[in-house]
Amino acid sequence: MPIPESQLKRWSHQGAVENAQRTHESIRAALKAYNWPMGVQYEVYLQGSYKNDTNIRGDSDVDVVVQLNSTFCSNLSEDLKRKFGFTPAIYGWDKFRADVLGALRKYYGYSKVNEGKKALKVTTPYLPADVIVCIQYRKYPEYPKYPRDENDFIEGMTFYVPSEERWVINYPKIHYKNGVEKNKKTSGWYKPTVRMFKNARTYLVDRGVIPDDLAPSYFLECLFYNVPNDKFGGSFQATFCNVVKWLLNADLTRFVCQNGQLSLFGNSPEQWSVGKAQSFIRSMVDLWNNWR
């Protein structure tokens, strides 16, 4: 028998968000209380499922971005940097990260803030937070087009992973904007559909049917972002079937992340594998066909 509409509807519900917002505000307060070097400009914002309204019951860690804006990285050539009058910064990502770490430890206590591979792990009075310390990234047009001026760029963020000796670039603000637009174009069906499939995945993980690392939430959100808008709506049963049927025949290698700037599939740690995505899609088919 198919999965009942009532079950799919329950899976589409959003989890609580109040403590996520309190966590965000707490991190902001911690940083505001710090004595920053003169001229440092930064912003603090949420990313991930709580920001994008795709969180489900059981989601815990809150993803908080602390982004340095008074200094930036870019893809500009040295000639264009000189043309726009850009000069090397004295205060960069490494010093900013040290200050953010110091600010959080001073506010919460040393034992409450630990250094992870990519994020600072902060125990707040509300929810645990993964704090990404980053610097503004500017993606300028490249050949054959050239930037019209120094403000002709797409804003992203970047941070360094010391253990892997590499920089990670992402675009959380565009990810959020594109998700909002996708939800509007699907008459409000997109985000509930993402939550429905995230809960379906968790249902299978809890029963040992699929491994818990098969389909991370970020990758799922990007996967469904690529599904045509007309596959969403009518009912949750219709949406489930239409989305899965379309994905079964889709060329996954052409999929982009929700930010529209990066490929979803590839070999970097920030990309998914086609094999895992296909395994997830097949697991949804099996769940539908063998629901009990």
N, C-alpha and C positions, 0 to 999 in steps of 0.2 A: 504494500500500500504506500502511497505517496506521503510525504511529511505533511501533517495537518497545517492548515492555514494558521490556526491558533498558536501552534508551536513556533512557526516561522515569525509570526508577529511578536511573540515574546522575545525571540532572539534579536529582533530589530530594535528593542528598547535601549535607550542610552543609560549608562551607569551614572552614579552620582558625580557631581562636578564641584560641589561646594568646597570640599577639602583641597581639591586641586588649586582652586583660586586662592584659598588661604595660604597654601604652600608657596605659590607664586608671589603673593604679597609679602610673605615672610622673607623670602630671598631678597626681594627688593629693599625691604627695611634693613636687612643685614648689610647690604652694599651701600645704602645711603648713609649709614652710620660710620662708614670708614673715612679716614682722612686721605683723600686721593691726591696724587701729584697734580700740580696746576696744569690745566689745559686738557685733562683727560675727559673725553666725552664717550659715554657708553649708553646702551639701552638693555633692558631686560624684558624678555617676552617668552611666552609659552610656545612649544612646538609639540608635535606628536598627537596622540589620540585625544587628549583632553582639549587641546587647542582646536582640533579639527572636528570636534563633536562626534567622533567615532569610537569613543571609549565605551567599554562594556563593563558589566558587573565583574569584579575581580581584578580589573586593571589597578595597579598600585602606583608604581613609580611615576613621578611627574617629570617631564622633560622641560627644563628651563634653559633658555639661551641667554648668555651674557655676552653681548657683542660690543667690541671696541669700534667706535666710529671716527675718532679723531685721527686714526691711522687706518690705512686700507692696503689690501693687496689687489693686483689686477693682472690681466693678460696683455697689458700694453707692451709694445716694443720699447726699447730704450729710447729710440728716436721720438716716439710719441710722448713718452714721459717728459723728455726735455721740452718738447713743443708746448705741453700744457703747464710746464713749470713745476712738475712734481720732483721732490727731492727725498732722499732716504730718511726714514723716520728714526728718531732716537728712542722713542718709546714704542715698542712693538709687542707682538703676541706673548713672548716669553715673560716680559716684565708685567704685562697686564694679567697673565695667568697667576703669577706669583702674588700680585696684589689681591686678586679675587680670592685666592686660596687663603691668604692672610685675613681678609675681611670676614670670610665665612667662619674660620676657626676662632677668630676673636669674638664673634657674635654667638655662635652655637657651642663653642668649646672644641678643643683639639680633637677629642675622640669621636666627635659627631661628624667630622669631615674627613673622608678618605679619598685618596687618589686612585681612580680607575684608569684603564688603558686609554679611554677617550674622554671620560667625564669625571667630574668630582662627585662623589657619592655623599650626599648630605642627609643627615637625619634631622628633620624638622619636627616641631610639635604636632604636625598634621600628617602629611604623607612623605615618604622618602622622595628625594629629588635627585635626578641626574642632571648636573649642571654642566652644560657645554660652554667652555670659555673659548671664544672665537674672535676673529677680526673681520671687519667688513670686506667682502670680495666684490670687485667690480668687473663684470664681463662686458667688454667693449666689442663692437662689431669688428670683424676681421676681414682680410682681403677676400673678395674684391671691394667690399664696402669698408669705409673708415668712419670712426666716430666724428660726428659733427662738431662736438665740443666735449669738454671734460665731464659734462653731466649726461652724456649719451651712453648709458650703460644699464645693464640688468643687475640688480643687487642680489648678491648671495652672501654666504659667510664661509670662512675657512678656518681650520685649526690644524695643529700639528700633532701627529701621533709619534712620540719619541721612540717607543719600542719597535716601530716599523719604519722609522725614518722617512715619513711621507706626510704630505698635506692632504687633508680631506676637504673637498668643496661641496657645498650643498646650497639649496635655495628654499628654505622653509617658508619665507613670506609668500613666494609665488605658489608653493605647494598649497598653502592655506587659501589664497585667492582663487586658484583654479578649482579647488574643492567646492568653494562657495558657489562659483559659477556653474559647475557641473550639477550641483544640487538644485539650483534654480531651473536649469534646462531640463531636468528630469522631474520637474514639479514636486520636488522634495523627496524623491525616492532614492537618490544616490546614497546619502549617508545612512539611512536605515538599512539599506541593502548591504553596505559594508559591514555594519554591526551584525546583521543576520548571518553573514558568512563567517565573520570572526567567531561568533558563538557556535556555529556549526563546527568549525575547526576545533574549538575548545572541547566541545562535546566528544569528538573523536579522540582527541588527545587524552582526555580524562579516562576513556575506556581502553586506552592502549592500542587503538586502531592505527593511528599515525604518530610519528615522533613529534615531540614538542618543538623541534627546530625546523620542521618542514615548511611552515608558512608563517613567518613573522608578520605582525600586524601592518608594518609599513609597506611591505611588499604586496600584501593583499589589497591595501587601499590603492596602490598604484596599478595593480592588475585590473581592478574593476573600473578604474578611471579610463582605461582604454576601451571599455565596452561601449558600443554606440548607445546614444541616449534613448533610442526607441525600444531598447530591450528592457527598460525599467518601467514599472507601473502596471496598473490593472489590479493586481493582487500580489501578495508575497509568493504564492505558489507559482503564478505566471512569471514573475520576475526571476525566481530561482531557476526555473526551467529555461527561460529564454537566455539568461546570462550564461548558464553552464553550456547550453547547446552551442551558443556562439563561440565561446572560448575553446570548445573541443575542436573547432575547425579553423581557429585563428592562427595567423603566423606570429607566434609570441616574440620572435626575434626582433620584430619591428616596434615593440611596445616601448613607451617612454615612461619615466617616472611622472608623478602627478605634477611636478614642477615644470615639465615640458622641456627641460634643459639637458637631462641625462637619460641614457638608456637604462631600462629596468633590468635587462639581462646582460651579464658579462662576467668577467673574471675577478673584478675587484671585490673587496670585502663588503662594499656598499651596494653590491648588485646581487640579484637572485640568479639561480640556475634554472634553465628551461626544464630540465628533468624534474626538479622539485615542484615547479609550477604545474607541470603535466600530472604529476602524482597527486597533487592536491585536487586538481580538477576531476580526476578519475575517482578520488575519494568522495567527492560531492555527488557524482553519479551513483556510486554504490550506496551512499547514505539515502538518497532519494528512492532508489529501487528496492532497498531492503529495510526500510523503516519498520520498526516494530513498536 
